[in-house]
Every structure is written in structure tokens, then in C-alpha cells.
Amino acid sequence: MYFTHKALLLTAGILGSSLVSASTATVALTNETVKGDANFDMGTYGVDAGFSYDKDESISTGYIGLGIEDSDPTGPLQVGLGARIYGIDTDLKNDSDISVAIALGGWYRYTIPEANRLSIFGSLYYAPESLSLTNLNHMYVYEVRAEYMTMKNARAFVSYGKTRIVYDNAAGTRKEANNGFAVGATVEF
């Protein structure tokens, strides 16, 4: 798990040094997990980076992504599509603990016009076997959350999500992380 500590420190350094110019920063927590990410708005596209750590499953993931974004400041819908490169560190017996995959997917946020402080957010990223660069068969990450705008630049949320990792080994090992409900906040800069 030495890689886990390096990845967490590197991600924290990148996010910490870049928060001044970040568009959004998000943190979500449960008793067993911590997730964080930042999205840097570059106009019509965005660069994002994030990490997660699941203590119970002993799984750490980190990603860097690039996506196009379409949002109308006066409209209720925001959408983004893109790709992420995931690095995954797990405890596998008799196999390499570190895996890499390229995931394709996107996210959306719909703010309810009649209740402009409430919004629904969803995201899904999928890496098939053809885009898995190591011992992965496939993986996917999804999240759905109900958000409430507590301030002009901050949203609190309750989310449900899962990360499923399926390995290409004789046992067909499946790992699930960040599985279940979490609470968190998103801050816009």
C-alpha cells in the first residue's frame, strides 16, 4: 500500500496548490471512505482530478480527466462528457496490486426551476476491457446525488454511488469500493 500514500499525497498536493484557480472542489465522506475532486473550468472544456480511499476494502483510486462542458448560465441544465485515466491500487493475492484504465463517460446537473436551490447530479464513467491497460477486465464508477445550494457558491449533498472493479484473472476477482450513501459538499470558486 506504499503506492496509496504516494498517490494520496500527490493528489492532495495538486488539488491544494490549484484550489485558488479551481472552478469547483468536492469532498464526500462516510465512516469508511473519503472522496475528493476538483474541476478546473477552461471555458468550453474542463480538466478534473480526484481521488478516493475505501478503508474497509483497502482500495485507493486516483484519476485525471478531460471533458467538454455545455452549460447555459440562465438555464437549469449542465452537462459534461469526457475521458478519465484511472490509477487503482488494491490488495490482490498473487496479482499486481496496481491497475490503470481509461474510462469514458459524463455527468449532468439539473437544477429544479421551481426550487432553484435544489438540484439532481449524476455521473457515470466506464472502462471496458479494451481500454484497461493492465490486469483489469472492466470497471465503472457511478454517483447520483441530491444537492441543496446552501450559499451562492456552495452546495451540500447526499449521494449514492459505487466503484466496481473486475479483474482479468483466473478467479475473476471483483472489488467494490465507495459503495453506498455519503454526505459531502461542493464549493465553486
ZANU-250909 format. One record per residue (C-alpha): residue number from 1; x, y, z. Coordinates in Angstrom, 3 decimals. Example, Ala and Ser with C-alpha at 12.3 -4.5 7.8 and 13.67 -1.06 7.14 Angstrom:
BEGIN
REC,i,px,py,pz
REC,1,12.300,-4.500,7.800
REC,2,13.670,-1.060,7.140
END
This chain:
BEGIN
REC,i,px,py,pz
REC,1,0.000,0.000,0.000
REC,2,3.042,2.285,-0.295
REC,3,1.610,3.472,-3.632
REC,4,-1.585,4.524,-1.832
REC,5,0.232,7.006,0.367
REC,6,2.180,8.433,-2.578
REC,7,-0.979,8.790,-4.677
REC,8,-2.902,10.492,-1.874
REC,9,-0.059,12.915,-1.174
REC,10,0.387,13.718,-4.873
REC,11,-3.336,14.273,-5.384
REC,12,-3.590,16.429,-2.250
REC,13,-0.630,18.484,-3.461
REC,14,-2.125,19.014,-6.901
REC,15,-5.537,19.913,-5.519
REC,16,-4.135,22.023,-2.702
REC,17,-1.855,24.066,-4.932
REC,18,-4.570,24.618,-7.529
REC,19,-7.577,25.480,-5.402
REC,20,-7.121,29.193,-5.980
REC,21,-7.968,28.841,-9.677
REC,22,-10.330,25.850,-9.413
REC,23,-13.870,26.063,-10.661
REC,24,-15.194,23.507,-8.163
REC,25,-13.856,21.356,-5.353
REC,26,-15.862,18.477,-3.859
REC,27,-15.426,16.270,-0.798
REC,28,-17.656,13.334,0.213
REC,29,-17.353,11.185,3.339
REC,30,-18.646,8.044,5.023
REC,31,-17.221,6.193,8.019
REC,32,-15.112,4.036,5.681
REC,33,-14.438,6.260,2.672
REC,34,-13.214,9.662,1.607
REC,35,-13.548,11.069,-1.915
REC,36,-12.397,14.371,-3.309
REC,37,-12.121,16.012,-6.692
REC,38,-11.607,19.343,-8.383
REC,39,-12.785,20.558,-11.773
REC,40,-10.867,23.367,-13.450
REC,41,-13.097,25.298,-15.840
REC,42,-11.330,26.234,-19.085
REC,43,-14.365,27.632,-20.891
REC,44,-15.934,25.006,-23.147
REC,45,-13.870,22.213,-21.620
REC,46,-12.722,21.240,-18.172
REC,47,-9.842,19.398,-16.557
REC,48,-10.616,17.375,-13.457
REC,49,-8.645,15.349,-10.944
REC,50,-9.733,13.297,-7.980
REC,51,-9.069,10.518,-5.529
REC,52,-10.924,8.081,-3.303
REC,53,-9.900,5.785,-0.478
REC,54,-12.017,2.944,0.926
REC,55,-10.586,1.735,4.236
REC,56,-12.744,-1.419,4.513
REC,57,-11.853,-2.685,1.031
REC,58,-8.299,-1.252,1.097
REC,59,-8.780,0.324,-2.346
REC,60,-7.374,3.660,-3.479
REC,61,-8.173,5.275,-6.810
REC,62,-6.983,8.448,-8.452
REC,63,-7.855,9.997,-11.792
REC,64,-7.120,12.834,-14.159
REC,65,-9.702,13.694,-16.792
REC,66,-10.568,15.974,-19.664
REC,67,-14.097,16.751,-20.824
REC,68,-16.235,19.123,-22.797
REC,69,-18.882,21.046,-20.904
REC,70,-22.136,22.612,-22.029
REC,71,-23.941,24.878,-19.646
REC,72,-26.232,27.843,-20.025
REC,73,-25.898,30.152,-17.006
REC,74,-29.570,31.086,-17.326
REC,75,-30.785,27.507,-17.873
REC,76,-31.314,24.650,-15.440
REC,77,-29.142,22.017,-17.166
REC,78,-25.359,21.489,-17.096
REC,79,-23.758,18.569,-18.955
REC,80,-20.223,17.264,-19.427
REC,81,-18.744,14.386,-21.470
REC,82,-15.173,13.180,-21.382
REC,83,-12.475,10.680,-20.511
REC,84,-10.524,9.903,-17.366
REC,85,-7.337,7.965,-16.737
REC,86,-7.738,5.945,-13.530
REC,87,-4.987,4.514,-11.365
REC,88,-6.239,1.834,-8.971
REC,89,-4.380,0.332,-6.019
REC,90,-5.922,-2.782,-4.417
REC,91,-4.750,-5.693,-2.333
REC,92,-4.827,-8.670,-4.704
REC,93,-3.312,-12.016,-3.854
REC,94,-0.887,-13.365,-6.482
REC,95,-1.520,-10.441,-8.866
REC,96,-0.248,-6.917,-9.403
REC,97,-1.905,-4.501,-6.987
REC,98,-1.798,-1.517,-9.364
REC,99,-4.077,-1.172,-12.397
REC,100,-4.650,1.542,-14.995
REC,101,-7.722,2.153,-17.144
REC,102,-9.175,4.802,-19.449
REC,103,-12.842,5.442,-18.677
REC,104,-15.366,7.239,-20.866
REC,105,-18.484,8.888,-19.505
REC,106,-20.001,12.077,-18.292
REC,107,-22.083,13.958,-15.777
REC,108,-25.176,16.143,-15.632
REC,109,-26.773,18.518,-13.146
REC,110,-30.386,19.601,-13.337
REC,111,-31.497,22.475,-11.121
REC,112,-35.233,22.411,-10.475
REC,113,-36.617,25.760,-11.769
REC,114,-39.444,25.943,-9.203
REC,115,-36.985,25.304,-6.366
REC,116,-33.754,26.829,-7.678
REC,117,-31.739,25.768,-4.620
REC,118,-32.379,22.057,-5.284
REC,119,-30.588,20.077,-7.968
REC,120,-30.002,16.485,-9.072
REC,121,-26.490,15.442,-10.120
REC,122,-25.451,12.194,-11.777
REC,123,-22.242,10.811,-13.245
REC,124,-21.140,7.554,-14.882
REC,125,-17.696,6.518,-16.181
REC,126,-16.994,3.110,-17.731
REC,127,-13.691,1.483,-18.753
REC,128,-14.152,-1.630,-20.938
REC,129,-11.512,-4.315,-21.251
REC,130,-10.232,-2.728,-24.466
REC,131,-9.286,0.451,-22.538
REC,132,-7.877,-1.324,-19.473
REC,133,-4.116,-1.199,-19.692
REC,134,-3.199,-3.791,-17.071
REC,135,-4.914,-6.714,-15.379
REC,136,-8.447,-5.232,-15.413
REC,137,-11.340,-6.754,-17.291
REC,138,-13.518,-3.656,-16.824
REC,139,-14.534,-1.071,-14.241
REC,140,-17.237,1.503,-13.727
REC,141,-17.918,4.373,-11.358
REC,142,-21.300,5.991,-10.838
REC,143,-22.835,8.502,-8.474
REC,144,-26.254,10.118,-8.039
REC,145,-26.791,12.924,-5.587
REC,146,-29.431,15.333,-4.328
REC,147,-27.902,18.769,-3.797
REC,148,-29.030,21.826,-1.877
REC,149,-27.433,25.223,-2.544
REC,150,-26.589,26.425,0.964
REC,151,-24.808,29.574,-0.252
REC,152,-24.271,31.243,-3.597
REC,153,-21.064,29.253,-4.152
REC,154,-21.612,26.077,-2.075
REC,155,-23.834,23.000,-2.295
REC,156,-24.354,20.329,0.367
REC,157,-25.422,16.890,-0.848
REC,158,-26.386,13.335,-0.057
REC,159,-25.120,10.848,-2.632
REC,160,-25.313,7.190,-3.551
REC,161,-22.542,5.668,-5.624
REC,162,-20.323,2.705,-6.355
REC,163,-16.975,1.837,-7.896
REC,164,-16.861,-1.723,-9.278
REC,165,-13.579,-3.203,-10.477
REC,166,-13.483,-6.592,-12.232
REC,167,-10.083,-8.199,-12.786
REC,168,-8.992,-10.421,-15.639
REC,169,-7.576,-13.266,-13.555
REC,170,-8.411,-16.924,-13.027
REC,171,-10.619,-16.126,-10.038
REC,172,-12.477,-13.305,-11.848
REC,173,-11.923,-11.121,-8.784
REC,174,-14.492,-8.376,-8.232
REC,175,-13.898,-5.448,-5.913
REC,176,-16.436,-2.818,-4.857
REC,177,-15.488,0.446,-3.228
REC,178,-17.254,3.645,-2.221
REC,179,-20.443,1.603,-2.202
REC,180,-23.425,3.293,-0.552
REC,181,-24.555,6.626,0.770
REC,182,-22.263,9.557,1.545
REC,183,-22.577,13.194,2.575
REC,184,-20.497,15.982,1.170
REC,185,-20.161,19.477,-0.213
REC,186,-19.159,21.215,-3.422
REC,187,-17.623,24.682,-3.395
REC,188,-17.408,26.884,-6.512
REC,189,-14.552,29.374,-6.938
END
